[in-house]
């Protein structure tokens, strides 16, 4: 297999570099490189947006959620469903996945329109990580994908003890602060627009009628959490 891959990639140095990066990242030699090349292709890069990583991201997101659910189910045999659901949500949320992707160095591998400065501050790297999971699944199957997620993501980058003890529900934190201050707090949808094939929402935090902060996401709940986190920073509320 390795000899065949070497012959295929010998003429293309960029593909060969990607192969070496993937071997280090995954812990094994990829089979079908097409999946991995697509996993790192943001829709802002190719002329045809269909040749992007969005479908792989959809697949990887579903597989990630299932494997994390199984892992938590076995690790915490006496915890109720609500506890497991909340902890899984903290692990797979876009901010967490984006931070993991950055620590893995995926920001150096994702192909995107670098003239759009907003993209580098978005969650495209976490999305690419989910697409990479989808690529591993199609290339190697479920067992190796599970091993990759547990060893190369969860055990390597996720601190469950800290995550358990940290309240990352920024909306609840902000609501508690507003109650203590006797302030009127509302979450207002400021904008809805299509971002490629998906709808992007912008939610604003209004306190006593004044816009304090805003956030964006692919659903109103996610946008509200981002906006609440930004508001906590603006208000200098200790998280």
N, C-alpha and C positions, 0 to 999 in steps of 0.2 A: 504494500500500500504506500509506504513512504517513498519508495523508488518511483512509483507511478506519479505521485504528487510532485516530486522533485522535477520530473521530466516535464510535467504540465506547466509548472510555475517557473521553470528555468529561464524562459524568455521574457518574463514579466517581473521586474524587480519589485514593483509595488505589491503584486499579489504574493510574492514570496515573503515580503516583509509582513504582510497581514497574516500569513500562515504561521510565521514564527511568533508573532504577537499572540495569536490564538492558542498556540501550543502552551505558551507560558500562562495565559489567562485561564484556559480550560483544564489544563492538566492532562490532556490527551491530544492526539493528532486528528484534526477534523477529516471527514470523508468528503462530502460534497461542499466545496467552497462557495458555490453559488448561493446557498442559504445564508452563509455568513456575510458575504458581500452585500446581500440585500438587507441583512439585519442592521447594517451600519449606514444605510442610505436613507437619509431624511427626505421627505417629500419636496423640500425646497431646493434640492440639488438636481435631480433628473428632470429632463424636459417633460417626460411623461410621468405625472404624479402617481400613476398606477405602479410604477417601478420603485416603490418606496417600501419602508419597513412596517407600514401600518398594519397589514394583515398578519405579519409575524408577531407584531406587538400584541394584537388581539389574542392570538394563540398562546403566546408566552404568558400573558397576564392570567389566563384561565388556568394554565398548568402550575404557575407559581402559587396561586391561591390554593389549589388543591393540595399541593405538596406541603405548604406551610400549615394548612389545616391538619393534615395527618401528623406532622411533626409535633405541633402543639397538643393535639389530642393524646399522643403517647407520652409527651414530656410532663403534662399536667393532668394526671389521671383523676384527680379529685376536684378539679376546678369546674364550675358550671359553664354552660354554653355562652352566657353573656361575657364572661371573663375571656374565654377563648376567642370569641368574635372580636372583642375590643383589641386584644393583643395582636391578632392577625391583621386587623385594620391598621394598626400602628406600623407593622412591619412592611406591608405592601403599599402603604400610601405613597403617593408620587414623590413627596419630599424625601422620604427615607430612601426610596429606590434611586433617586437622583444623586443623593449624597454617596450612596454605595457605588454608583456608576462612576462618579468623579474620583473616588478613592481607588477604583480599579483602573483608572486611566482611559475610560471609554471616550472621554472628551477629545482625546487625541486620535481616535479611530473613526468617529462618526463623520460622515460626509454630509455637510449642510452648507447653506448659503451664508458664508461668514460676513457678507456685507450687511446682513440683517443682524444688528447687534443685540436685538431683543431675544433672538433665538438662544444665544449662549447663556442667557440668564433665565431661560425657561426650563422645562423638565424634559427636554429632548434626549438627554443622556440616560435618564431613568427609563424613558420609553424605549431607547435602544437596548438597554439591558433586558427588558422584557422581550424585545424582538430577538435578542441573542438566545434567550431561553427557548423561544419558539424554534429557532434554527437548530439548536442542539437536539431538541425533541425530534424534529423531522430527520435529522442526520443520524442520530445515535439511539433514539428510542427512549422510553420512559425511565428505565432503570438508571441509565447513565445521566439523564437529565436530573433525576432526583439526587443522585450523588453530587452532581455539579452544584445544584442549588444549596444543598446542606453543607458541603465542604467549602466551596469557593465563595459563597455569599453569606449564609447564616452564621456558620462558625467563624468565618474570617472577619466579618464586618458588622454583625449585629450583636449588640450587648443587651441581652434579654433582661438582665438584672436591672440595668439602668432604665430600660424601656418600661419595665413593669412599674418602677417607682416614680416615673416622670409622667406628669399629666400633660399630654400633648393635645388635649381638646381645647384649643385656643378660644373657641367660641364660648365654652363654658367659663373659662377664666375671665373673659371679657364681660360676660353677663354678670358674674359675681362681683367684679370691680364696679360695674355700673350700678348695681344694687347698693353697694356700700357708699357710693358717691351720690345716691339718689338722682342719678342721671337717666334721661330717656335714651335708650339705645335701640336702633333699628338696623336691619340688614336690608339694603335696597339694591335691586338689580339695576345696574347702570347701563349695561349694554349686552346685547346678544348678537353674535355674528358667526359666520361660518369660517372655520380655520381648516382649509382643505376639505376633508370629508366629514369633519366633526364640528359641532357647535361649541363656540367658546363663550363663556359667561364672565362678565365683570360685575362684581358685587362691591358696594360701597358701605363703609361703616359710618352711620350717622349718629352723633351724640349731641343731644339737645338741639337737633336740627342742623348741625354743622358736619360737613364731610371731613372725617379724620384720616381715613385710609381706605384703600381699595385693593382688591386682589382678583386674579383671574383663574379659571379652571375649566375643565371639560364638563362640569356639572355645577349646579348652584351650591351644593354642599361643599365641594372642594374649594370653589372660589370664596365661599364664606369663611372657611378655615384659614385660607391664605390672607384674606382681608383682616380677620381677627388677629392673626399673628402680627401683621404689619401694624395694626392699631396698638397692640400691646407695646411694641417697640416705640412708636410715636409718643404714647402716653407714659413711657418709661415704667410700665407695670412689671414687676418682677414675675417671671414665668415660674 
